[in-house]
């Protein structure tokens, strides 16, 4: 059984019941939840059911009684504090999840109703089901130092700077000795954390590497590649290489309608440039005009081309309201033939369109 417990000290939980937190979290039921959304990571079929605990503080001025807890799936069962919860006291909802041999990601809703709020608070339990393969040798075909993985390169998907992302990587220990992570990791950047679940994976059994990637600390945009060198211990200490890819976007809060005309706005003269028929023997250049049509200063966080054959010159990264700037790009078609598409991607502080792409087309002779 996989059991996940999310609980911090009672003092810090009560401290979170400040006026600011109350204005955000206490609207309605008066319960302040430690977390309303829990990700329990990978649920391996052979480990059976998984459990998670949601904790809350009664921040009302009266006693609270949980009257009912409803789930949106028969695979999810909830148990909860049956006694009256006094003012300032901590209550609990325990959720048991049965994967039922289904594969893929899941998100289950739990609705908690109390004597003070019949509409209830919505909680969410998320994770990834990992069924047991019929043939581990063929399923975990990427072998690394006696461990088997599904993919050579692991895609973390799209990341936003407001939230770290957890990616579970299941693997099979084909070795005849247990394996665990070395407590000392010297080659992992500060924006990546790695945990092995369980902490010791026995021979001929499966485990999970939970990769936590924080794009805000990474402080980059667009397509990124990482190659990790993990230190692991089995019969001896060894290195385990992992390749990761992701696409990072800056997160902006939704812009209220009454503020749409009060933010920086990036306008690009063309979204698609057709260079026409060109020779592979001669580089060709073009110009795009960038303009800030909003009242606030515009900052170009980053401009990225998808090929070393496409270079550009950007005179400035900052545009005042109404200011324009020309970006000159040069495409070198050497060694290429036929229809060709290249892109320039612009990342800016325009909260409405923070990521914009320009396609540069050509037909190369």
HELIX and SHEET records of a PDB file:
HELIX    1   1 UNK A   10  UNK A   15  1                                   6    
HELIX    2   2 UNK A   19  UNK A   25  1                                   7    
HELIX    3   3 UNK A   45  UNK A   47  5                                   3    
HELIX    4   4 UNK A  136  UNK A  139  1                                   4    
HELIX    5   5 UNK A  215  UNK A  218  1                                   4    
HELIX    6   6 UNK A  257  UNK A  259  5                                   3    
SHEET    1   A 3 UNK A   2  UNK A   5  0                                        
SHEET    2   A 3 UNK A  50  UNK A  58  1                                        
SHEET    3   A 3 UNK A  31  UNK A  33 -1                                        
SHEET    1   B 4 UNK A   2  UNK A   5  0                                        
SHEET    2   B 4 UNK A  50  UNK A  58  1                                        
SHEET    3   B 4 UNK A  90  UNK A  97 -1                                        
SHEET    4   B 4 UNK A  76  UNK A  80 -1                                        
SHEET    1   C 4 UNK A  37  UNK A  44  0                                        
SHEET    2   C 4 UNK A 121  UNK A 130  1                                        
SHEET    3   C 4 UNK A 104  UNK A 114 -1                                        
SHEET    4   C 4 UNK A  66  UNK A  71 -1                                        
SHEET    1   D 5 UNK A 142  UNK A 144  0                                        
SHEET    2   D 5 UNK A 147  UNK A 149 -1                                        
SHEET    3   D 5 UNK A 165  UNK A 173 -1                                        
SHEET    4   D 5 UNK A 205  UNK A 213 -1                                        
SHEET    5   D 5 UNK A 192  UNK A 197 -1                                        
SHEET    1   E 5 UNK A 153  UNK A 160  0                                        
SHEET    2   E 5 UNK A 237  UNK A 249  1                                        
SHEET    3   E 5 UNK A 222  UNK A 233 -1                                        
SHEET    4   E 5 UNK A 179  UNK A 181 -1                                        
SHEET    5   E 5 UNK A 200  UNK A 201 -1                                        
SHEET    1   F 4 UNK A 266  UNK A 268  0                                        
SHEET    2   F 4 UNK A 284  UNK A 292 -1                                        
SHEET    3   F 4 UNK A 324  UNK A 331 -1                                        
SHEET    4   F 4 UNK A 310  UNK A 314 -1                                        
SHEET    1   G 5 UNK A 272  UNK A 278  0                                        
SHEET    2   G 5 UNK A 355  UNK A 364  1                                        
SHEET    3   G 5 UNK A 338  UNK A 348 -1                                        
SHEET    4   G 5 UNK A 298  UNK A 305 -1                                        
SHEET    5   G 5 UNK A 318  UNK A 319 -1                                        
END                                                                             
